[in-house]
Amino acid sequence: MSTEATPAADQTPGTTPPAPGTWAALRPLVLRLHFYAGLLIAPFLVVAATTGLLYVFSPQLEQLVYDHELHVPASPQVVSVDDQVAAARAALPGASVQSIRPAPTPTDTTQVLFAAPDLPESFQRTAFVDPHTAEVRGVLDTYGSSQALPLRAWIDNLHRGLHLGDFGRLYSELAASWLWVVVLGGVLLWFRRRRATRRSLVVPPSGTTGRKRLLSWHGALGTWIALGLLFLSATGLTWSNYAGANVTALREALSWETPTVSASAVAPEHQGHHGHGGHSMHTGADVGPERVLGAARAEGLTGPVEITPPSHGGAYVVQQIQRHWPTQQDSAAVDPATGQVVETLRFADWPLMAKLARWGVDAHMGLLFGLVNQLVLAALVVALLTAIVLGYRMWWKRRPAGTFGAPVARGAWRQVPLRVLLPLIAVTLVVAFFLPLLGISLLAFLILDTALGRWRAARA
């Protein structure tokens, strides 16, 4: 496709051709960016999508593989949480209790999490205790706040960084940084094309064949899933190394952080005189997690909860951990000396942005609506992979033999009016600052494109 202006039929010889309209000048630039980004970033998107699809259904795999550790026969007999923690400590002598997750149902085990300095960051060593007999049914290394067991932790780290550490995480950040650019560029191109032909934006035209048929399905499919892909891009960036740090700093600057109950909310006369389970640095009177759990239940903290023992004279913190809809994330601080709730924080009182962040992360992980959430994510991933295959197929059919091929000639930016180009450059610089990998890779694209152009010119 040429970007040269074509003189109008009635144009007087020798006169200057009229300047192209804003979209006419901008379209070649958008098309070239969409082409290169889609072609070169798609392999990263394919890896992120396929590993993400595997992760979506990992909770079900986890329940099957670790059935012995996670489930027990129901029984009317119940052992106190204190005794269950004591049994877990006996299985891991000398280890420090980090938190306790009492069995949410009679057929579940209680999980006692221990600090494990010999494990990587975010890993804990977890003992699974039968709440009816206090039998330790197994000890496993778990990962993250969701307490992923080894299989899901392995899949999680595969999706996050291909088991290559921080270097591997660059691939997922690069994919998330470019996904929204590819999506918005594609939707804009498709919308303008359909508007010009006065056809439906979401229904592929019938009767087309060859590359036009591929393009119609690629454009319509991309439009159907655009909002979902933008959501995955935005939430995925919150976990990234560099863009994620900028998102965290922005949330702090705007006071959008997730609120937490104060672990130091204890009467002064009680501070520094209690400890339990080896978590605190102090010793003395402590009502124990059983009474703490009862106090939290009386305060309305139903469902699955996590109990964090006091540290350095502070309070127990009990936090709801049910992340399906409606989200239950209430928390309470309990005085270890009296077993009284001294502070409560309700999820309903969280700032709106903190709620949206919580729901966004949970939806990205397939937790928010349970199986429905998982099926929607699976459909979104399959549609994305299909759109990528269609895009590569279009490129292959159009690609001149023996060349890489490009939809427009180089130098398309020169056609963009200055009043549009300058703000566009400014926005690009701001985005590149907040998304460093996007900025670096865009600069690499420009350098590569310039080098290829000069090489071809030299050959010609």
TATA-V517146 format. One record per residue. N is the residue number from 1. RES is the residue in three letters. SS is DSSP state (@ for helix, = for strand, . for the rest). BURIAL is + if it has 16 or more other C-alpha atoms within 10 Angstrom, else -. Layout:
<<N & RES & SS & BURIAL> <N & RES & SS & BURIAL>>
This chain:
<<1 & MET & . & -> <2 & SER & . & -> <3 & THR & . & +> <4 & GLU & . & -> <5 & ALA & . & -> <6 & THR & . & -> <7 & PRO & . & -> <8 & ALA & . & -> <9 & ALA & . & -> <10 & ASP & . & -> <11 & GLN & . & -> <12 & THR & . & -> <13 & PRO & . & -> <14 & GLY & . & -> <15 & THR & . & -> <16 & THR & . & -> <17 & PRO & . & -> <18 & PRO & . & -> <19 & ALA & . & -> <20 & PRO & . & -> <21 & GLY & . & -> <22 & THR & @ & -> <23 & TRP & @ & -> <24 & ALA & @ & -> <25 & ALA & @ & +> <26 & LEU & @ & +> <27 & ARG & @ & +> <28 & PRO & @ & +> <29 & LEU & @ & +> <30 & VAL & @ & +> <31 & LEU & @ & +> <32 & ARG & @ & +> <33 & LEU & @ & +> <34 & HIS & @ & +> <35 & PHE & @ & +> <36 & TYR & @ & +> <37 & ALA & @ & +> <38 & GLY & @ & +> <39 & LEU & @ & -> <40 & LEU & @ & -> <41 & ILE & @ & +> <42 & ALA & @ & +> <43 & PRO & @ & -> <44 & PHE & @ & +> <45 & LEU & @ & +> <46 & VAL & @ & +> <47 & VAL & @ & +> <48 & ALA & @ & +> <49 & ALA & @ & +> <50 & THR & @ & -> <51 & THR & @ & +> <52 & GLY & @ & +> <53 & LEU & @ & +> <54 & LEU & @ & +> <55 & TYR & @ & +> <56 & VAL & @ & +> <57 & PHE & . & +> <58 & SER & @ & +> <59 & PRO & @ & +> <60 & GLN & @ & -> <61 & LEU & @ & -> <62 & GLU & @ & +> <63 & GLN & @ & -> <64 & LEU & @ & -> <65 & VAL & @ & -> <66 & TYR & . & -> <67 & ASP & @ & -> <68 & HIS & @ & -> <69 & GLU & @ & +> <70 & LEU & @ & +> <71 & HIS & = & +> <72 & VAL & . & +> <73 & PRO & . & -> <74 & ALA & . & -> <75 & SER & . & -> <76 & PRO & . & -> <77 & GLN & . & -> <78 & VAL & . & -> <79 & VAL & . & -> <80 & SER & . & +> <81 & VAL & @ & +> <82 & ASP & @ & +> <83 & ASP & @ & +> <84 & GLN & @ & +> <85 & VAL & @ & +> <86 & ALA & @ & +> <87 & ALA & @ & +> <88 & ALA & @ & +> <89 & ARG & @ & +> <90 & ALA & @ & -> <91 & ALA & @ & -> <92 & LEU & . & +> <93 & PRO & . & -> <94 & GLY & . & -> <95 & ALA & . & +> <96 & SER & . & +> <97 & VAL & = & +> <98 & GLN & = & +> <99 & SER & = & +> <100 & ILE & = & +> <101 & ARG & = & +> <102 & PRO & . & +> <103 & ALA & . & +> <104 & PRO & . & -> <105 & THR & . & -> <106 & PRO & . & +> <107 & THR & . & +> <108 & ASP & = & +> <109 & THR & . & +> <110 & THR & = & +> <111 & GLN & = & +> <112 & VAL & = & +> <113 & LEU & = & +> <114 & PHE & = & +> <115 & ALA & . & +> <116 & ALA & . & +> <117 & PRO & . & -> <118 & ASP & . & -> <119 & LEU & . & -> <120 & PRO & . & -> <121 & GLU & . & -> <122 & SER & . & -> <123 & PHE & = & +> <124 & GLN & = & +> <125 & ARG & = & +> <126 & THR & = & +> <127 & ALA & = & +> <128 & PHE & = & +> <129 & VAL & = & +> <130 & ASP & . & +> <131 & PRO & . & +> <132 & HIS & . & +> <133 & THR & . & -> <134 & ALA & . & +> <135 & GLU & . & -> <136 & VAL & = & +> <137 & ARG & = & +> <138 & GLY & = & +> <139 & VAL & = & +> <140 & LEU & = & -> <141 & ASP & = & +> <142 & THR & = & +> <143 & TYR & = & +> <144 & GLY & . & -> <145 & SER & . & -> <146 & SER & . & -> <147 & GLN & . & +> <148 & ALA & = & +> <149 & LEU & . & +> <150 & PRO & @ & +> <151 & LEU & @ & +> <152 & ARG & @ & +> <153 & ALA & @ & +> <154 & TRP & @ & +> <155 & ILE & @ & +> <156 & ASP & @ & +> <157 & ASN & @ & +> <158 & LEU & @ & +> <159 & HIS & @ & +> <160 & ARG & @ & +> <161 & GLY & @ & +> <162 & LEU & . & +> <163 & HIS & . & -> <164 & LEU & . & -> <165 & GLY & @ & -> <166 & ASP & @ & -> <167 & PHE & @ & -> <168 & GLY & @ & +> <169 & ARG & @ & +> <170 & LEU & @ & +> <171 & TYR & @ & +> <172 & SER & @ & +> <173 & GLU & @ & +> <174 & LEU & @ & +> <175 & ALA & @ & +> <176 & ALA & @ & +> <177 & SER & @ & +> <178 & TRP & @ & +> <179 & LEU & @ & +> <180 & TRP & @ & +> <181 & VAL & @ & +> <182 & VAL & @ & +> <183 & VAL & @ & +> <184 & LEU & @ & +> <185 & GLY & @ & +> <186 & GLY & @ & +> <187 & VAL & @ & +> <188 & LEU & @ & +> <189 & LEU & @ & +> <190 & TRP & @ & +> <191 & PHE & @ & +> <192 & ARG & @ & -> <193 & ARG & @ & -> <194 & ARG & @ & +> <195 & ARG & @ & -> <196 & ALA & @ & -> <197 & THR & @ & -> <198 & ARG & . & -> <199 & ARG & . & -> <200 & SER & . & -> <201 & LEU & . & +> <202 & VAL & . & +> <203 & VAL & . & -> <204 & PRO & . & +> <205 & PRO & . & -> <206 & SER & . & -> <207 & GLY & . & -> <208 & THR & . & -> <209 & THR & . & -> <210 & GLY & @ & -> <211 & ARG & @ & -> <212 & LYS & @ & -> <213 & ARG & @ & +> <214 & LEU & @ & +> <215 & LEU & @ & +> <216 & SER & @ & +> <217 & TRP & @ & +> <218 & HIS & @ & +> <219 & GLY & @ & +> <220 & ALA & @ & +> <221 & LEU & @ & +> <222 & GLY & @ & +> <223 & THR & @ & +> <224 & TRP & @ & +> <225 & ILE & . & +> <226 & ALA & @ & +> <227 & LEU & @ & -> <228 & GLY & @ & +> <229 & LEU & @ & +> <230 & LEU & @ & +> <231 & PHE & @ & -> <232 & LEU & @ & +> <233 & SER & @ & +> <234 & ALA & @ & +> <235 & THR & @ & +> <236 & GLY & @ & +> <237 & LEU & @ & +> <238 & THR & . & +> <239 & TRP & . & +> <240 & SER & . & +> <241 & ASN & . & -> <242 & TYR & @ & +> <243 & ALA & @ & +> <244 & GLY & @ & +> <245 & ALA & @ & +> <246 & ASN & @ & +> <247 & VAL & @ & +> <248 & THR & @ & -> <249 & ALA & @ & -> <250 & LEU & @ & -> <251 & ARG & @ & -> <252 & GLU & @ & -> <253 & ALA & @ & -> <254 & LEU & . & -> <255 & SER & . & -> <256 & TRP & . & +> <257 & GLU & . & +> <258 & THR & . & +> <259 & PRO & . & -> <260 & THR & . & +> <261 & VAL & . & +> <262 & SER & . & +> <263 & ALA & . & +> <264 & SER & . & +> <265 & ALA & . & +> <266 & VAL & . & +> <267 & ALA & . & -> <268 & PRO & @ & -> <269 & GLU & @ & -> <270 & HIS & @ & +> <271 & GLN & . & +> <272 & GLY & . & +> <273 & HIS & . & +> <274 & HIS & . & +> <275 & GLY & . & +> <276 & HIS & . & +> <277 & GLY & . & +> <278 & GLY & . & +> <279 & HIS & . & +> <280 & SER & . & +> <281 & MET & . & -> <282 & HIS & . & +> <283 & THR & . & -> <284 & GLY & . & -> <285 & ALA & . & -> <286 & ASP & . & +> <287 & VAL & . & +> <288 & GLY & @ & +> <289 & PRO & @ & +> <290 & GLU & @ & +> <291 & ARG & @ & +> <292 & VAL & @ & +> <293 & LEU & @ & +> <294 & GLY & @ & -> <295 & ALA & @ & +> <296 & ALA & @ & +> <297 & ARG & @ & -> <298 & ALA & @ & -> <299 & GLU & . & -> <300 & GLY & . & -> <301 & LEU & . & +> <302 & THR & . & +> <303 & GLY & . & -> <304 & PRO & . & +> <305 & VAL & = & +> <306 & GLU & = & +> <307 & ILE & = & +> <308 & THR & = & +> <309 & PRO & . & +> <310 & PRO & . & +> <311 & SER & . & +> <312 & HIS & . & +> <313 & GLY & . & +> <314 & GLY & . & +> <315 & ALA & . & +> <316 & TYR & = & +> <317 & VAL & = & +> <318 & VAL & = & +> <319 & GLN & = & +> <320 & GLN & = & +> <321 & ILE & . & +> <322 & GLN & = & +> <323 & ARG & . & +> <324 & HIS & . & +> <325 & TRP & . & -> <326 & PRO & . & -> <327 & THR & . & +> <328 & GLN & = & +> <329 & GLN & . & +> <330 & ASP & . & +> <331 & SER & = & +> <332 & ALA & = & +> <333 & ALA & = & +> <334 & VAL & = & +> <335 & ASP & . & +> <336 & PRO & . & +> <337 & ALA & . & +> <338 & THR & . & +> <339 & GLY & . & +> <340 & GLN & . & +> <341 & VAL & = & +> <342 & VAL & = & +> <343 & GLU & = & +> <344 & THR & = & +> <345 & LEU & = & +> <346 & ARG & . & +> <347 & PHE & @ & +> <348 & ALA & @ & -> <349 & ASP & @ & -> <350 & TRP & . & +> <351 & PRO & . & -> <352 & LEU & @ & -> <353 & MET & @ & -> <354 & ALA & @ & +> <355 & LYS & @ & +> <356 & LEU & @ & -> <357 & ALA & @ & +> <358 & ARG & @ & +> <359 & TRP & @ & +> <360 & GLY & @ & +> <361 & VAL & @ & +> <362 & ASP & @ & +> <363 & ALA & @ & +> <364 & HIS & @ & +> <365 & MET & . & +> <366 & GLY & . & +> <367 & LEU & . & +> <368 & LEU & . & +> <369 & PHE & . & +> <370 & GLY & . & -> <371 & LEU & @ & -> <372 & VAL & @ & -> <373 & ASN & @ & +> <374 & GLN & @ & +> <375 & LEU & @ & +> <376 & VAL & @ & -> <377 & LEU & @ & +> <378 & ALA & @ & +> <379 & ALA & @ & -> <380 & LEU & @ & +> <381 & VAL & @ & +> <382 & VAL & @ & -> <383 & ALA & @ & +> <384 & LEU & @ & +> <385 & LEU & @ & +> <386 & THR & @ & -> <387 & ALA & @ & +> <388 & ILE & @ & +> <389 & VAL & @ & +> <390 & LEU & @ & +> <391 & GLY & @ & +> <392 & TYR & @ & +> <393 & ARG & @ & -> <394 & MET & @ & +> <395 & TRP & @ & +> <396 & TRP & @ & -> <397 & LYS & @ & -> <398 & ARG & @ & -> <399 & ARG & . & -> <400 & PRO & . & -> <401 & ALA & . & -> <402 & GLY & . & -> <403 & THR & . & -> <404 & PHE & . & -> <405 & GLY & . & -> <406 & ALA & . & +> <407 & PRO & . & +> <408 & VAL & . & +> <409 & ALA & . & -> <410 & ARG & . & +> <411 & GLY & . & -> <412 & ALA & @ & +> <413 & TRP & @ & +> <414 & ARG & @ & -> <415 & GLN & @ & +> <416 & VAL & . & +> <417 & PRO & . & +> <418 & LEU & @ & -> <419 & ARG & @ & -> <420 & VAL & @ & -> <421 & LEU & @ & -> <422 & LEU & @ & -> <423 & PRO & @ & -> <424 & LEU & @ & -> <425 & ILE & @ & -> <426 & ALA & @ & -> <427 & VAL & @ & -> <428 & THR & @ & -> <429 & LEU & @ & -> <430 & VAL & @ & -> <431 & VAL & @ & -> <432 & ALA & @ & +> <433 & PHE & @ & -> <434 & PHE & @ & +> <435 & LEU & . & +> <436 & PRO & @ & +> <437 & LEU & @ & +> <438 & LEU & @ & +> <439 & GLY & @ & +> <440 & ILE & @ & -> <441 & SER & @ & +> <442 & LEU & @ & +> <443 & LEU & @ & -> <444 & ALA & @ & -> <445 & PHE & @ & +> <446 & LEU & @ & -> <447 & ILE & @ & -> <448 & LEU & @ & -> <449 & ASP & @ & -> <450 & THR & @ & -> <451 & ALA & @ & -> <452 & LEU & @ & -> <453 & GLY & @ & -> <454 & ARG & @ & -> <455 & TRP & @ & -> <456 & ARG & @ & -> <457 & ALA & @ & -> <458 & ALA & @ & -> <459 & ARG & @ & -> <460 & ALA & . & ->>
